[in-house]
Amino acid sequence: MGIKMKTAILTAPGRIEIRESGVPEIRNGNDVLLRTALVGICGSDLHYFSEPQVGDLDLRYPVRLGHECAAVVEAVGAGVKRVKPGDRVCVEPAVSCGHCDQCLAERPHTCRHLRFLGSPGQLDGALAEFIVMPERNCHLLPPKMSWTEGIIAEPLSIGLWAVKLAGEIKGRTTAVLGAGPIGLSVCLVLRFEGGRRVFVTEKVPARIEAARTAGAAWTGNPQEADIVAEILAREPLGLDLVFECCGQQEAVDQAVGLLKPGGTLVMVGIPIEERISFDISRLRRKELRVQNVRRQNHCLERALDLMASGAIGAGFMATHTFPFGRVQEAFETVFDRRDGVIKAMVAIEG
């Protein structure tokens, strides 16, 4: 029998079990065996946790989730040169092929053969004591950076990519609809890039407060106010950019109402439904641009650098850490948005 490790397995909607499995092996020269230290719980993990179908994906159980991962290098393949045993790394969860048209066009995040850590049917997730990843997916953590900050760098990288796709930011008026970790990351980047004013909407009180920490000029709860009317009262001509970060139809409708003619709607949130709709007449009359976001592209190292330098302080998003044996509680806490949780993490060791 080989060496065993503990893993957290989603066995049915809303049910995670701790099981044993074999430790993965280094099979290729560029493989790195990682001892997992900390795993963040992402909104996409929650979709899988709660729903047997997400968009056009039908889940087949059991599934191992988790893609926000910080780890220690345990062993390396013969061809690995950039990392060595004992190094602390942040994991890029998207494994691209490197040779398809998308990869050759510097779009590895839309690789034709992409395999994503913790995505059902692709790669087993990081909620395990050990995982194996290619060397190119292992980014060294700056010396003084904590495990927690290493986890936060992954959602921050998505915020960096979303804002980059939006175009020029300096001096422009913006809104972020949904202040979970991704929405807060977008807000932080907008402020860093010189956005003139950032409006943020959110239904959860703790996240509204977090949005203020992230630099929001105004916050509102769509369950308590007409946020379109409230924002337009402050910006009568409308907004240049709106980032939809919650995957909700109502937020898409609000975004169309908030944008000025020629404005841009950036779709960052992941709807559970396979289809959403637009008020096409308003979209057409305003000549609005709709920009979708697919995770991130070459932004993880920049996220690490910005956090290490202090240019962006995102550590406040990490509110809860659970031991591995309480992974079920961790998912339930985040799913129910209990106890003021924003970003919860699972400590695999200790």
N, C-alpha and C positions, 0 to 999 in steps of 0.2 A: 504493500500500500504506500502511496505517495504521501507527502506532507499535506496536512489539511489546514484550511483557514476558515474563518467565520465570514459569512456573507449575509446581507439583508436582502430578502427576496420578496417581491410583490406577488402574492399567490392568488389574489382576487381583488376586486375594487375595494379599497379601504383597508386591506389586510396585508401587513408585512410580517414575515417570520425570519428569525435568525436561523440559518442552516450552515452546515459544513460542506465544503467542496475542496477539490484539489487546488493547490497553489499553481497559478499559471507559469508556464516555462518560457524562457527565452528561446525563440526558434529562428530568428533572423539576426544577421550581423548588426542591424541598427536598432534592435530591441533594447528596451530598458525595463528592468523589473523594479517596480516602485512599491515601497511600504507606505500605504496610505495613512496620512496623519489626520486630515480634516476634510469633510465633504459638506458643501453647501446644498441647501434644498432650494431649487429653482421653481418658478411658476410652471414651467413645462413638466417638471416632476409631479407637481400637484395635479395637472391635467391627467396624467397617466394613473396616478394614485386613486383618483376619484371616478374616472370614466373608462368604460371598456372600449369606447370609440372616441378618438380625437381627430376631428377633420375627416380625412379619408383613410385614417389608420385604424384598423381593428386590432386590438391587443390580443396576443396569445400568451397566456400565463403558463409557467412562472416567468417573471421579468426582474432583472436587477437594474435599478435606477441609479442616478447620480452622475453628474458630469462636472460640477464645480469641485475641483480636487487640488489639494496641496499634499505633497508627499516627499519622502526621503528615497534617494536612489539606493537600492539594495544591491543590484548587480547589473552589469551591462554586457551587451553583445560584443563580439570581436571587432566590429567596425565602428563602434561608438568612440567619439573623440572629444565631444564638447562637455559631457557630464561624467561624473565618476561616483563610485559608492560613497555615501555620506552626504552628498549634495542635497540641498533642499530645493524643490522645484514646484512651480505652478504648472498645471497641465492644460494644454490646449486640447479641448475634447474632440475636435473635428479632424479626422484622419482622411486626408485627400490622396488621390492616386499619383499626382504629379505629372501625368502625361496626357490627360484628356484635353479637349479644346478649352475648357474652363480653367483648368490649372495653368495651361500655357498662356492664357490671357490674364494671368494674375488674379484669378477668381477661384481660389481653392475652396472657398466656402460654398460654392455652387458646383463643386466637382461632380462629374457624372457618376462617379463610383464612391461617393462620400460615405464614410462610416463614422457614426457619431457615438461617443461614449455615453452609455445609458439610454440610448434610443432603441426601443423595442425592434428586434429583427436585425439590428446592426452590430453594436458592440455591447457586451456586458458592462454594466455601470461600475462606478467607483465605490459603491457601498460594500466594500470588501477589504480585508486586511492587505491584500496585494493585487496589483493590476500590472499589465504589461502594455507599454505604449512605445511608439517610435521615438527615437532621439529628438527628431525635429519638433515633436509635440511637448517637449520638456523644457520649460523656461526657468532659468536660475532665479531664485528669489534674491533680491538685494539683501546684503548681510544683516541689516537691522529690521527687516520687514517680518512681521508676525505671520503665523499661519493664517490667522483671520484675514489680514490684509491680502494675502495671497489668494484667498477665496473671493474676496470682494473685487479683485482685479478682473475676474471673468465677466460679471455683469457690467462693470465699468467699461470694459472693452466694447460691449454692445452699444452702450451709450455713445462712445467715441465714434463708432462706425455710423450709427444713425444720424448723428449731427454732421458728420462729414458728408453723407449722402444728401443732406438738406441744402448744402451750398453755403454761401456767405452768411455768417451769423452776426458779425459785429454791427451793433446799432439797430438790429431788427427786433420786432416784438414777437413773442412766442408764447405758446401754451403747451403744457404737458398734461394730458388727461390720464390719470392713474399714477399714484405715487408709491407703487411697490418698488423693489430694488432697481428694476430697469428704469422706471420713470424717474426715480431719484437720481440715478446715474446720468440720465439725459439732462436733467435739471442742472446737475453739477457741471457738466461739460458746457452747456449753454452759457452758464455764468463765466466759466473759464475762458470761453471763446469770445466774450464781450457782448452777449445778447443784451439789448437795452432793458428789457423787462420780461420776466418770466411769470406767467400765470399758471398755477397748478390746481387741478381738481382731484378730489379723492373723497371716498365715503368713510374711511376708517380714521377716527380722531388721532391716533398715535402717528399715522402716516402723514396726516395734515401737518402735525407739529414737525415731523422729520423734513417735510418739504420746505418749511421755513428755515430749518438748519441748512438745507441744501442751497438756499439763496433765492427762494421764490419771493417775488415782490407782492404777490397776492395769492391767497388760497381760498377755495370754496368747496362746499360739499353739495354735489348735485341732488342729494336727497332732501336738502334743506332750502335750496335756492335755485332760481333760474340762472344757471351759471353763464349761459350765453348772454342774457340781458345784463348781468352784473359786469361781465368783462367788457362788453361793447359800450357800457356806460362810461368805462374808463378809457377805452380805445375805440371811439366812434367809427373810425374808418375800417376797423377790423385788424386782424393779425396777419403778419407775414408768414408765419410757420406754426403749424399745430402738430404735435407728436402724440399719436394715439397709442397709449401704452398699457391698455387694460383688456383689449380684445373684445370689446362690447359694442353692439350695434348702436346703443344710445350715444356712446362716445363718438362714433363715426358721424352720426347726425349732428352732434354738437360741434364737431370740428368743421363741418361744411358751413354751419351757421356762423362760426367765428372768423373764418378766413376772409381776407379782402380779395377783390379780383386780382388774379395772377398769383395768388398765394399757393402754398404747398402743404399738403397733408402727408405726413410721414407715418406709415403704418408699422408700428413696432410690436404691438400686442398680438397674442396668438389666440384667435377665437376657437372655442370648442367646436362650433358649428362649421360645416363644410363651406357654407356660403354666407356672405353678408351682402347688404344692398346699399346703394347710394341714391340720393335724390338727384337723379341725373340732370334734371332741368337746371337746378341751382349750380351743380358742378360745371355744366356746360356754359351757363351764362357768366359765371365768374371766371371761366377758363382756368380752373384749378388743376394743379399737377398733383398726382398721387404717386408717392414713392414708397414701395415696399422695402422692408429690411429683412435680410436673411442672416441672422446671427451677427458675425463680424468678420472682418477681413484684415489680417495683419495688424491688429490693434492691441493685442494682449501685452506685448512688450512695452508699448507706449503707456498703457494703463499702469503697468508696474513702475515704470520710470516716473510718471507723474505723481503717483502716490509716494514713492520713495523720496522724491525731492520736496514733498510737501505742497506742490502746486495744486493738487486736489486732495482734500481730506474726505475720504469716503468711509472711514472706519465706523462712524456713528450708525451705519446701517446694520451692523452686526449686533443683534440684541440678545440672542439666545444660543447656548451651546448645550447639546445633550450627549451623554455617553452612548456608545454603540448599542448597548442593551436596551435603550429607551428610544430606538429609532421610530417605533410606531407612534409613541407620544409626540416625538418631534414633528412628524408629518401631520398628525391630527392638530397640533397647536398651530402650525402654519396654515393649514387648510381652513380651520375655524377662525383664524386671525385672533387668537386668544392672547391675553397677557401683554398686549402692546407689541407683538412680534412684528419685525420687519424682515430681517434675514436670520434664519435659524441654521445652525451647523451641527453636524454629527461628528464627534471626536471618536475616531476608530480605535485609538489607543489611549490608555490613561484614564 
